[in-house]
Amino acid sequence: MEVVELIVLISLGAGVLFLAIRSIGSVTKEAQSIRSSSYTRTTSDSSSPNIKVKQKAATTNSPAPIVKITDIATEESSLEKWKASLQLISKGMGEAIEFTYQSSDGERSRRIMNLDAILKSSQGHIYLSGYCHTEKEDRTFNIDSIATMVKHKSKRYEVYEYLDEKYGLDAY
């Protein structure tokens, strides 16, 4: 009888150990997804933007750094403040436009987006905001970082020419 009890205890111990290792792995994956999160803007109506974190799959196999909740809250609140500080210049028509965007680190990518809003910061920078088909989420693009002409239907425009011709905005 003692041998059977010993086998049962060893089996239970191995099961508990397996569950503990598995839960540690899921915590690491969750921390990685928090680290690689991007912010997206969702709106229930045009006057009250809400900011939320949208998690993406981790892209590296390196261990995730410890992320403090206060760091995430600070990033959210600073992005939220920036988004709230933008002024609506013109409501977009949801039309599809295409352009090449150059990120702050110099990486270029082709973007197709439905233009929902044209915004202006307190520093005078103009942004195009809407659904980006490339990233499959709402994005806001600084027009100074648009590296090519804007393509709308089959016609190409300089970004300032596009804003002037389609929306009557003198963004020069």
C-alpha angles and dihedrals in degrees: 000000000000092000091054091049090049091051091049091050092048090049092050091047091051090049092051091047090051092051092048093052091046093051091049089054092052092050089053091050091049091051090050092051091051090051092051095044122131127204123241132185120233123181131197089190133357095260102055117049116195122201121214137172115244113198122223128194114270113259100200135058094216117113114269119247118242107271117205116217089226090059091054092046091050092050091048094048094047092049090044091052091049093049091047090051093059115102122218109240097173137353111241122233094231089248119156116250130175131208144143114258125202114209123216090262091056098255114142125211135172112243132196113189142167104234110228103161144008111215137187128207125218087255090058098255115145122220135191112217131190147090112327111209090196094060095026093229142079113287138176119218128197106228090219088066095054102111101190141033118290113250117212115178102319098329127092125214137180103250093248091047090051093052091047097045099040101033105019091240122149097210097161 
